Amino acid sequence: MDDDNSDYLDEPDDCDCEDYDADILEGRARCFRCGRSWRMTTQQLSAETRWQASMFEASDADIA
Ligand SMILES: [Zn+2]
């Protein structure tokens, strides 16, 4: 049987959700393309937090 991919029926197109907005306070991510939101893993969150922190430091250093 070819029922292995039945999960894809609920997905709009075949979005791989690479472009998402991360809400580190809520611990959730939301895809720009399909609007799907999901709970981020601790690992994803720490990576996201580090990235946003480095962005903040960069803009902060720019002002000074
Ligand atoms: Zn998506």
N, CA, C, O and the ligand as a Tripos MOL2 file, in Angstrom:
@<TRIPOS>MOLECULE
protein
  257   255    65     0     0
PROTEIN
NO_CHARGES

@<TRIPOS>ATOM
      1 N           0.8260   -1.2190    0.0000 N.3       1 MET1
      2 CA          0.0000    0.0000    0.0000 C.3       1 MET1
      3 C           0.8580    1.2660    0.0000 C.2       1 MET1
      4 O           2.0020    1.2420    0.4540 O.2       1 MET1
      5 N           0.3150    2.3520   -0.5010 N.am      2 ASP2
      6 CA          1.0450    3.6230   -0.5440 C.3       2 ASP2
      7 C           0.5110    4.6120    0.4830 C.2       2 ASP2
      8 O           0.3810    5.8020    0.1920 O.2       2 ASP2
      9 N           0.2100    4.1420    1.6430 N.am      3 ASP3
     10 CA         -0.3680    5.0200    2.6710 C.3       3 ASP3
     11 C           0.6930    5.7090    3.5240 C.2       3 ASP3
     12 O           0.3590    6.4560    4.4440 O.2       3 ASP3
     13 N           1.9410    5.4700    3.2310 N.am      4 ASP4
     14 CA          3.0200    6.0290    4.0450 C.3       4 ASP4
     15 C           3.0230    7.5480    4.0760 C.2       4 ASP4
     16 O           3.4190    8.1520    5.0720 O.2       4 ASP4
     17 N           2.5750    8.1720    2.9750 N.am      5 ASN5
     18 CA          2.6350    9.6260    2.8810 C.3       5 ASN5
     19 C           1.3120   10.2960    3.2060 C.2       5 ASN5
     20 O           1.1060   11.4510    2.8330 O.2       5 ASN5
     21 N           0.4210    9.6130    3.8820 N.am      6 SER6
     22 CA         -0.8990   10.1770    4.1560 C.3       6 SER6
     23 C          -0.8190   11.4300    5.0200 C.2       6 SER6
     24 O          -1.7290   12.2590    4.9920 O.2       6 SER6
     25 N           0.2610   11.5770    5.7890 N.am      7 ASP7
     26 CA          0.4360   12.7740    6.6140 C.3       7 ASP7
     27 C           0.4820   14.0390    5.7670 C.2       7 ASP7
     28 O           0.0680   15.1050    6.2230 O.2       7 ASP7
     29 N           0.9680   13.9340    4.5640 N.am      8 TYR8
     30 CA          1.1400   15.1030    3.7060 C.3       8 TYR8
     31 C          -0.1920   15.7040    3.2790 C.2       8 TYR8
     32 O          -0.2280   16.8380    2.8020 O.2       8 TYR8
     33 N          -1.2800   14.9710    3.4380 N.am      9 LEU9
     34 CA         -2.5880   15.4850    3.0430 C.3       9 LEU9
     35 C          -2.9630   16.7240    3.8450 C.2       9 LEU9
     36 O          -3.7010   17.5770    3.3520 O.2       9 LEU9
     37 N          -2.4750   16.8340    5.0530 N.am     10 ASP10
     38 CA         -2.8050   17.9800    5.8910 C.3      10 ASP10
     39 C          -1.8860   19.1720    5.6350 C.2      10 ASP10
     40 O          -2.1320   20.2630    6.1510 O.2      10 ASP10
     41 N          -0.8420   18.9780    4.8520 N.am     11 GLU11
     42 CA          0.1210   20.0470    4.6260 C.3      11 GLU11
     43 C          -0.2420   20.8480    3.3860 C.2      11 GLU11
     44 O          -0.5070   20.2620    2.3360 O.2      11 GLU11
     45 N          -0.2610   22.1870    3.4810 N.am     12 PRO12
     46 CA         -0.4320   23.0080    2.2940 C.3      12 PRO12
     47 C           0.7970   22.8770    1.4040 C.2      12 PRO12
     48 O           1.9240   23.0950    1.8490 O.2      12 PRO12
     49 N           0.5690   22.5160    0.1340 N.am     13 ASP13
     50 CA          1.6800   22.2450   -0.7760 C.3      13 ASP13
     51 C           2.6400   21.2400   -0.1200 C.2      13 ASP13
     52 O           2.2150   20.3280    0.5900 O.2      13 ASP13
     53 N           3.9100   21.4240   -0.3680 N.am     14 ASP14
     54 CA          4.8630   20.5710    0.3490 C.3      14 ASP14
     55 C           5.8970   21.4790    1.0030 C.2      14 ASP14
     56 O           7.1050   21.2940    0.8590 O.2      14 ASP14
     57 N           5.3840   22.4500    1.7150 N.am     15 CYS15
     58 CA          6.2250   23.4390    2.3810 C.3      15 CYS15
     59 C           7.1770   22.7530    3.3590 C.2      15 CYS15
     60 O           6.7690   21.9280    4.1770 O.2      15 CYS15
     61 N           8.4350   23.1110    3.2540 N.am     16 ASP16
     62 CA          9.4030   22.5140    4.1850 C.3      16 ASP16
     63 C           9.6570   23.4400    5.3720 C.2      16 ASP16
     64 O          10.4840   23.1470    6.2350 O.2      16 ASP16
     65 N           8.9340   24.5630    5.4060 N.am     17 CYS17
     66 CA          8.9450   25.4630    6.5650 C.3      17 CYS17
     67 C          10.3660   25.9030    6.9460 C.2      17 CYS17
     68 O          10.7590   25.8490    8.1120 O.2      17 CYS17
     69 N          11.1040   26.3270    5.9580 N.am     18 GLU18
     70 CA         12.4560   26.8030    6.2490 C.3      18 GLU18
     71 C          12.4370   28.2670    6.6600 C.2      18 GLU18
     72 O          13.2810   28.7140    7.4370 O.2      18 GLU18
     73 N          11.4590   29.0190    6.1280 N.am     19 ASP19
     74 CA         11.3570   30.4370    6.4710 C.3      19 ASP19
     75 C          10.3050   30.6120    7.5480 C.2      19 ASP19
     76 O           9.1140   30.7080    7.2540 O.2      19 ASP19
     77 N          10.7400   30.6520    8.7730 N.am     20 TYR20
     78 CA          9.7840   30.7760    9.8580 C.3      20 TYR20
     79 C          10.1820   31.8890   10.8110 C.2      20 TYR20
     80 O          11.3510   32.2520   10.9440 O.2      20 TYR20
     81 N           9.1550   32.4120   11.4670 N.am     21 ASP21
     82 CA          9.3830   33.4310   12.4690 C.3      21 ASP21
     83 C           9.4290   32.7580   13.8280 C.2      21 ASP21
     84 O           8.4970   32.0560   14.2190 O.2      21 ASP21
     85 N          10.5270   32.9810   14.5470 N.am     22 ALA22
     86 CA         10.6940   32.3150   15.8370 C.3      22 ALA22
     87 C          10.3310   33.2620   16.9700 C.2      22 ALA22
     88 O          10.8700   34.3640   17.0720 O.2      22 ALA22
     89 N           9.4200   32.8230   17.8110 N.am     23 ASP23
     90 CA          9.0710   33.5820   19.0050 C.3      23 ASP23
     91 C           9.7290   32.8990   20.1880 C.2      23 ASP23
     92 O           9.2210   31.9120   20.7210 O.2      23 ASP23
     93 N          10.8740   33.4480   20.5900 N.am     24 ILE24
     94 CA         11.6440   32.7630   21.6320 C.3      24 ILE24
     95 C          11.0050   32.9090   22.9990 C.2      24 ILE24
     96 O          11.2860   32.1260   23.9070 O.2      24 ILE24
     97 N          10.1470   33.9060   23.1510 N.am     25 LEU25
     98 CA          9.4600   34.0570   24.4350 C.3      25 LEU25
     99 C           8.3790   32.9950   24.5820 C.2      25 LEU25
    100 O           8.1990   32.4200   25.6550 O.2      25 LEU25
    101 N           7.6630   32.7410   23.4950 N.am     26 GLU26
    102 CA          6.6090   31.7370   23.5190 C.3      26 GLU26
    103 C           7.1780   30.3380   23.3110 C.2      26 GLU26
    104 O           6.5470   29.3400   23.6580 O.2      26 GLU26
    105 N           8.3800   30.2810   22.7410 N.am     27 GLY27
    106 CA          8.9610   28.9860   22.4200 C.3      27 GLY27
    107 C           8.2830   28.3610   21.2200 C.2      27 GLY27
    108 O           8.2330   27.1370   21.0940 O.2      27 GLY27
    109 N           7.7600   29.2020   20.3350 N.am     28 ARG28
    110 CA          7.0530   28.6910   19.1630 C.3      28 ARG28
    111 C           7.6320   29.2890   17.8920 C.2      28 ARG28
    112 O           8.2460   30.3550   17.9080 O.2      28 ARG28
    113 N           7.4250   28.5930   16.8150 N.am     29 ALA29
    114 CA          7.8360   29.0820   15.5090 C.3      29 ALA29
    115 C           6.6290   29.0610   14.5860 C.2      29 ALA29
    116 O           5.7420   28.2190   14.7270 O.2      29 ALA29
    117 N           6.6010   30.0020   13.6310 N.am     30 ARG30
    118 CA          5.4890   30.0580   12.7050 C.3      30 ARG30
    119 C           6.0310   30.2640   11.3050 C.2      30 ARG30
    120 O           6.8360   31.1630   11.0610 O.2      30 ARG30
    121 N           5.5830   29.4280   10.3960 N.am     31 CYS31
    122 CA          6.0820   29.4710    9.0270 C.3      31 CYS31
    123 C           5.4660   30.6290    8.2690 C.2      31 CYS31
    124 O           4.2560   30.8470    8.3210 O.2      31 CYS31
    125 N           6.3220   31.3830    7.5520 N.am     32 PHE32
    126 CA          5.8330   32.5040    6.7530 C.3      32 PHE32
    127 C           4.9870   32.0220    5.5830 C.2      32 PHE32
    128 O           4.0210   32.6770    5.1900 O.2      32 PHE32
    129 N           5.3520   30.8900    5.0390 N.am     33 ARG33
    130 CA          4.7370   30.4390    3.7910 C.3      33 ARG33
    131 C           3.3870   29.7820    4.0090 C.2      33 ARG33
    132 O           2.4110   30.1540    3.3570 O.2      33 ARG33
    133 N           3.3100   28.8210    4.9040 N.am     34 CYS34
    134 CA          2.0760   28.0590    5.0570 C.3      34 CYS34
    135 C           1.3260   28.4240    6.3350 C.2      34 CYS34
    136 O           0.1910   27.9950    6.5380 O.2      34 CYS34
    137 N           1.9740   29.2290    7.2070 N.am     35 GLY35
    138 CA          1.2870   29.6790    8.4070 C.3      35 GLY35
    139 C           1.2400   28.6390    9.5010 C.2      35 GLY35
    140 O           0.5900   28.8470   10.5250 O.2      35 GLY35
    141 N           1.9080   27.5350    9.3060 N.am     36 ARG36
    142 CA          1.9150   26.4960   10.3200 C.3      36 ARG36
    143 C           2.7660   26.9480   11.5030 C.2      36 ARG36
    144 O           3.8200   27.5560   11.3170 O.2      36 ARG36
    145 N           2.3210   26.6590   12.6880 N.am     37 SER37
    146 CA          3.1230   26.9920   13.8580 C.3      37 SER37
    147 C           3.3830   25.7290   14.6480 C.2      37 SER37
    148 O           2.5810   24.7960   14.6590 O.2      37 SER37
    149 N           4.5120   25.7270   15.2990 N.am     38 TRP38
    150 CA          4.8790   24.5340   16.0590 C.3      38 TRP38
    151 C           5.7440   24.9430   17.2370 C.2      38 TRP38
    152 O           6.3070   26.0370   17.2810 O.2      38 TRP38
    153 N           5.8280   24.0340   18.1800 N.am     39 ARG39
    154 CA          6.6450   24.2790   19.3680 C.3      39 ARG39
    155 C           8.0980   23.9330   19.0520 C.2      39 ARG39
    156 O           8.3910   22.8510   18.5420 O.2      39 ARG39
    157 N           8.9960   24.8540   19.3590 N.am     40 MET40
    158 CA         10.3980   24.6310   19.0440 C.3      40 MET40
    159 C          11.0440   23.7620   20.1130 C.2      40 MET40
    160 O          10.6430   23.7710   21.2770 O.2      40 MET40
    161 N          12.0430   23.0190   19.6910 N.am     41 THR41
    162 CA         12.7950   22.2170   20.6540 C.3      41 THR41
    163 C          13.7500   23.1220   21.4190 C.2      41 THR41
    164 O          14.0560   24.2320   20.9830 O.2      41 THR41
    165 N          14.2080   22.6460   22.5420 N.am     42 THR42
    166 CA         15.1650   23.4060   23.3520 C.3      42 THR42
    167 C          16.3990   23.7510   22.5410 C.2      42 THR42
    168 O          16.9610   24.8370   22.6740 O.2      42 THR42
    169 N          16.8100   22.8240   21.7060 N.am     43 GLN43
    170 CA         17.9970   23.0190   20.8790 C.3      43 GLN43
    171 C          17.7590   24.1410   19.8720 C.2      43 GLN43
    172 O          18.6200   25.0000   19.6840 O.2      43 GLN43
    173 N          16.6010   24.1350   19.2300 N.am     44 GLN44
    174 CA         16.2740   25.1830   18.2710 C.3      44 GLN44
    175 C          16.1860   26.5270   18.9630 C.2      44 GLN44
    176 O          16.6440   27.5430   18.4410 O.2      44 GLN44
    177 N          15.5910   26.5200   20.1460 N.am     45 LEU45
    178 CA         15.4190   27.7600   20.8980 C.3      45 LEU45
    179 C          16.7580   28.3800   21.2690 C.2      45 LEU45
    180 O          16.9470   29.5860   21.1090 O.2      45 LEU45
    181 N          17.6790   27.5780   21.7590 N.am     46 SER46
    182 CA         18.9660   28.1230   22.1760 C.3      46 SER46
    183 C          19.7320   28.6400   20.9660 C.2      46 SER46
    184 O          20.4310   29.6480   21.0590 O.2      46 SER46
    185 N          19.6060   27.9580   19.8340 N.am     47 ALA47
    186 CA         20.2640   28.4260   18.6140 C.3      47 ALA47
    187 C          19.6560   29.7530   18.1850 C.2      47 ALA47
    188 O          20.3730   30.6690   17.7820 O.2      47 ALA47
    189 N          18.3470   29.8550   18.2700 N.am     48 GLU48
    190 CA         17.6390   31.0690   17.8760 C.3      48 GLU48
    191 C          17.9790   32.2150   18.8170 C.2      48 GLU48
    192 O          18.1930   33.3450   18.3800 O.2      48 GLU48
    193 N          18.0260   31.9180   20.0990 N.am     49 THR49
    194 CA         18.3580   32.9380   21.0950 C.3      49 THR49
    195 C          19.7600   33.4740   20.8600 C.2      49 THR49
    196 O          19.9950   34.6800   20.9340 O.2      49 THR49
    197 N          20.6860   32.5730   20.5760 N.am     50 ARG50
    198 CA         22.0680   32.9830   20.3450 C.3      50 ARG50
    199 C          22.1570   33.8610   19.1030 C.2      50 ARG50
    200 O          22.8960   34.8450   19.0750 O.2      50 ARG50
    201 N          21.3860   33.4870   18.0630 N.am     51 TRP51
    202 CA         21.4250   34.2300   16.8090 C.3      51 TRP51
    203 C          20.8680   35.6350   17.0200 C.2      51 TRP51
    204 O          21.4560   36.6170   16.5660 O.2      51 TRP51
    205 N          19.7310   35.7260   17.7110 N.am     52 GLN52
    206 CA         19.1070   37.0300   17.9370 C.3      52 GLN52
    207 C          19.9830   37.8780   18.8430 C.2      52 GLN52
    208 O          20.0580   39.0940   18.6660 O.2      52 GLN52
    209 N          20.6470   37.2590   19.8080 N.am     53 ALA53
    210 CA         21.5440   37.9810   20.7030 C.3      53 ALA53
    211 C          22.7130   38.5620   19.9230 C.2      53 ALA53
    212 O          23.1280   39.6930   20.1730 O.2      53 ALA53
    213 N          23.2380   37.8030   18.9900 N.am     54 SER54
    214 CA         24.3680   38.2940   18.1990 C.3      54 SER54
    215 C          23.9280   39.4270   17.2880 C.2      54 SER54
    216 O          24.6920   40.3590   17.0370 O.2      54 SER54
    217 N          22.6910   39.3520   16.7880 N.am     55 MET55
    218 CA         22.1550   40.4390   15.9730 C.3      55 MET55
    219 C          22.0170   41.6990   16.8120 C.2      55 MET55
    220 O          22.3320   42.8010   16.3620 O.2      55 MET55
    221 N          21.5430   41.5180   18.0360 N.am     56 PHE56
    222 CA         21.3460   42.6600   18.9350 C.3      56 PHE56
    223 C          22.6840   43.3020   19.2730 C.2      56 PHE56
    224 O          22.8090   44.5260   19.2530 O.2      56 PHE56
    225 N          23.6640   42.4960   19.5770 N.am     57 GLU57
    226 CA         24.9910   43.0160   19.8960 C.3      57 GLU57
    227 C          25.5860   43.7640   18.7070 C.2      57 GLU57
    228 O          26.2400   44.7940   18.8680 O.2      57 GLU57
    229 N          25.3480   43.2290   17.5190 N.am     58 ALA58
    230 CA         25.8900   43.8490   16.3060 C.3      58 ALA58
    231 C          25.2850   45.2430   16.1060 C.2      58 ALA58
    232 O          26.0060   46.2020   15.8280 O.2      58 ALA58
    233 N          23.9520   45.3510   16.2490 N.am     59 SER59
    234 CA         23.3180   46.6560   16.0540 C.3      59 SER59
    235 C          23.6840   47.6020   17.1900 C.2      59 SER59
    236 O          23.7930   48.8120   16.9910 O.2      59 SER59
    237 N          23.8710   47.0470   18.3710 N.am     60 ASP60
    238 CA         24.2380   47.8620   19.5190 C.3      60 ASP60
    239 C          25.6320   48.4550   19.3180 C.2      60 ASP60
    240 O          25.8770   49.6250   19.6130 O.2      60 ASP60
    241 N          26.5350   47.6220   18.8130 N.am     61 ALA61
    242 CA         27.9000   48.0790   18.5680 C.3      61 ALA61
    243 C          27.9260   49.1160   17.4470 C.2      61 ALA61
    244 O          28.7880   49.9940   17.4110 O.2      61 ALA61
    245 N          26.9600   48.9930   16.5340 N.am     62 ASP62
    246 CA         26.8840   49.9050   15.4130 C.3      62 ASP62
    247 C          26.5720   51.3250   15.8870 C.2      62 ASP62
    248 O          27.1180   52.3040   15.3800 O.2      62 ASP62
    249 N          25.6770   51.4060   16.8750 N.am     63 ILE63
    250 CA         25.2680   52.7180   17.3940 C.3      63 ILE63
    251 C          26.4270   53.3820   18.1300 C.2      63 ILE63
    252 O          26.6670   54.5810   17.9810 O.2      63 ILE63
    253 N          27.1360   52.5930   18.9210 N.am     64 ALA64
    254 CA         28.2560   53.1250   19.6820 C.3      64 ALA64
    255 C          29.4900   53.2560   18.8010 C.2      64 ALA64
    256 O          30.5410   53.6900   19.2710 O.2      64 ALA64
    257 ZN          5.5840   25.9480    6.0400 Zn       65 ZN65
@<TRIPOS>BOND
     1     1     2 1
     2     2     3 1
     3     3     4 2
     4     3     5 am
     5     5     6 1
     6     6     7 1
     7     7     8 2
     8     7     9 am
     9     9    10 1
    10    10    11 1
    11    11    12 2
    12    11    13 am
    13    13    14 1
    14    14    15 1
    15    15    16 2
    16    15    17 am
    17    17    18 1
    18    18    19 1
    19    19    20 2
    20    19    21 am
    21    21    22 1
    22    22    23 1
    23    23    24 2
    24    23    25 am
    25    25    26 1
    26    26    27 1
    27    27    28 2
    28    27    29 am
    29    29    30 1
    30    30    31 1
    31    31    32 2
    32    31    33 am
    33    33    34 1
    34    34    35 1
    35    35    36 2
    36    35    37 am
    37    37    38 1
    38    38    39 1
    39    39    40 2
    40    39    41 am
    41    41    42 1
    42    42    43 1
    43    43    44 2
    44    43    45 am
    45    45    46 1
    46    46    47 1
    47    47    48 2
    48    47    49 am
    49    49    50 1
    50    50    51 1
    51    51    52 2
    52    51    53 am
    53    53    54 1
    54    54    55 1
    55    55    56 2
    56    55    57 am
    57    57    58 1
    58    58    59 1
    59    59    60 2
    60    59    61 am
    61    61    62 1
    62    62    63 1
    63    63    64 2
    64    63    65 am
    65    65    66 1
    66    66    67 1
    67    67    68 2
    68    67    69 am
    69    69    70 1
    70    70    71 1
    71    71    72 2
    72    71    73 am
    73    73    74 1
    74    74    75 1
    75    75    76 2
    76    75    77 am
    77    77    78 1
    78    78    79 1
    79    79    80 2
    80    79    81 am
    81    81    82 1
    82    82    83 1
    83    83    84 2
    84    83    85 am
    85    85    86 1
    86    86    87 1
    87    87    88 2
    88    87    89 am
    89    89    90 1
    90    90    91 1
    91    91    92 2
    92    91    93 am
    93    93    94 1
    94    94    95 1
    95    95    96 2
    96    95    97 am
    97    97    98 1
    98    98    99 1
    99    99   100 2
   100    99   101 am
   101   101   102 1
   102   102   103 1
   103   103   104 2
   104   103   105 am
   105   105   106 1
   106   106   107 1
   107   107   108 2
   108   107   109 am
   109   109   110 1
   110   110   111 1
   111   111   112 2
   112   111   113 am
   113   113   114 1
   114   114   115 1
   115   115   116 2
   116   115   117 am
   117   117   118 1
   118   118   119 1
   119   119   120 2
   120   119   121 am
   121   121   122 1
   122   122   123 1
   123   123   124 2
   124   123   125 am
   125   125   126 1
   126   126   127 1
   127   127   128 2
   128   127   129 am
   129   129   130 1
   130   130   131 1
   131   131   132 2
   132   131   133 am
   133   133   134 1
   134   134   135 1
   135   135   136 2
   136   135   137 am
   137   137   138 1
   138   138   139 1
   139   139   140 2
   140   139   141 am
   141   141   142 1
   142   142   143 1
   143   143   144 2
   144   143   145 am
   145   145   146 1
   146   146   147 1
   147   147   148 2
   148   147   149 am
   149   149   150 1
   150   150   151 1
   151   151   152 2
   152   151   153 am
   153   153   154 1
   154   154   155 1
   155   155   156 2
   156   155   157 am
   157   157   158 1
   158   158   159 1
   159   159   160 2
   160   159   161 am
   161   161   162 1
   162   162   163 1
   163   163   164 2
   164   163   165 am
   165   165   166 1
   166   166   167 1
   167   167   168 2
   168   167   169 am
   169   169   170 1
   170   170   171 1
   171   171   172 2
   172   171   173 am
   173   173   174 1
   174   174   175 1
   175   175   176 2
   176   175   177 am
   177   177   178 1
   178   178   179 1
   179   179   180 2
   180   179   181 am
   181   181   182 1
   182   182   183 1
   183   183   184 2
   184   183   185 am
   185   185   186 1
   186   186   187 1
   187   187   188 2
   188   187   189 am
   189   189   190 1
   190   190   191 1
   191   191   192 2
   192   191   193 am
   193   193   194 1
   194   194   195 1
   195   195   196 2
   196   195   197 am
   197   197   198 1
   198   198   199 1
   199   199   200 2
   200   199   201 am
   201   201   202 1
   202   202   203 1
   203   203   204 2
   204   203   205 am
   205   205   206 1
   206   206   207 1
   207   207   208 2
   208   207   209 am
   209   209   210 1
   210   210   211 1
   211   211   212 2
   212   211   213 am
   213   213   214 1
   214   214   215 1
   215   215   216 2
   216   215   217 am
   217   217   218 1
   218   218   219 1
   219   219   220 2
   220   219   221 am
   221   221   222 1
   222   222   223 1
   223   223   224 2
   224   223   225 am
   225   225   226 1
   226   226   227 1
   227   227   228 2
   228   227   229 am
   229   229   230 1
   230   230   231 1
   231   231   232 2
   232   231   233 am
   233   233   234 1
   234   234   235 1
   235   235   236 2
   236   235   237 am
   237   237   238 1
   238   238   239 1
   239   239   240 2
   240   239   241 am
   241   241   242 1
   242   242   243 1
   243   243   244 2
   244   243   245 am
   245   245   246 1
   246   246   247 1
   247   247   248 2
   248   247   249 am
   249   249   250 1
   250   250   251 1
   251   251   252 2
   252   251   253 am
   253   253   254 1
   254   254   255 1
   255   255   256 2
@<TRIPOS>SUBSTRUCTURE
     1 MET1         2 RESIDUE 1 A MET
     2 ASP2         6 RESIDUE 1 A ASP
     3 ASP3        10 RESIDUE 1 A ASP
     4 ASP4        14 RESIDUE 1 A ASP
     5 ASN5        18 RESIDUE 1 A ASN
     6 SER6        22 RESIDUE 1 A SER
     7 ASP7        26 RESIDUE 1 A ASP
     8 TYR8        30 RESIDUE 1 A TYR
     9 LEU9        34 RESIDUE 1 A LEU
    10 ASP10       38 RESIDUE 1 A ASP
    11 GLU11       42 RESIDUE 1 A GLU
    12 PRO12       46 RESIDUE 1 A PRO
    13 ASP13       50 RESIDUE 1 A ASP
    14 ASP14       54 RESIDUE 1 A ASP
    15 CYS15       58 RESIDUE 1 A CYS
    16 ASP16       62 RESIDUE 1 A ASP
    17 CYS17       66 RESIDUE 1 A CYS
    18 GLU18       70 RESIDUE 1 A GLU
    19 ASP19       74 RESIDUE 1 A ASP
    20 TYR20       78 RESIDUE 1 A TYR
    21 ASP21       82 RESIDUE 1 A ASP
    22 ALA22       86 RESIDUE 1 A ALA
    23 ASP23       90 RESIDUE 1 A ASP
    24 ILE24       94 RESIDUE 1 A ILE
    25 LEU25       98 RESIDUE 1 A LEU
    26 GLU26      102 RESIDUE 1 A GLU
    27 GLY27      106 RESIDUE 1 A GLY
    28 ARG28      110 RESIDUE 1 A ARG
    29 ALA29      114 RESIDUE 1 A ALA
    30 ARG30      118 RESIDUE 1 A ARG
    31 CYS31      122 RESIDUE 1 A CYS
    32 PHE32      126 RESIDUE 1 A PHE
    33 ARG33      130 RESIDUE 1 A ARG
    34 CYS34      134 RESIDUE 1 A CYS
    35 GLY35      138 RESIDUE 1 A GLY
    36 ARG36      142 RESIDUE 1 A ARG
    37 SER37      146 RESIDUE 1 A SER
    38 TRP38      150 RESIDUE 1 A TRP
    39 ARG39      154 RESIDUE 1 A ARG
    40 MET40      158 RESIDUE 1 A MET
    41 THR41      162 RESIDUE 1 A THR
    42 THR42      166 RESIDUE 1 A THR
    43 GLN43      170 RESIDUE 1 A GLN
    44 GLN44      174 RESIDUE 1 A GLN
    45 LEU45      178 RESIDUE 1 A LEU
    46 SER46      182 RESIDUE 1 A SER
    47 ALA47      186 RESIDUE 1 A ALA
    48 GLU48      190 RESIDUE 1 A GLU
    49 THR49      194 RESIDUE 1 A THR
    50 ARG50      198 RESIDUE 1 A ARG
    51 TRP51      202 RESIDUE 1 A TRP
    52 GLN52      206 RESIDUE 1 A GLN
    53 ALA53      210 RESIDUE 1 A ALA
    54 SER54      214 RESIDUE 1 A SER
    55 MET55      218 RESIDUE 1 A MET
    56 PHE56      222 RESIDUE 1 A PHE
    57 GLU57      226 RESIDUE 1 A GLU
    58 ALA58      230 RESIDUE 1 A ALA
    59 SER59      234 RESIDUE 1 A SER
    60 ASP60      238 RESIDUE 1 A ASP
    61 ALA61      242 RESIDUE 1 A ALA
    62 ASP62      246 RESIDUE 1 A ASP
    63 ILE63      250 RESIDUE 1 A ILE
    64 ALA64      254 RESIDUE 1 A ALA
    65 ZN65       257 GROUP 0 **** ****
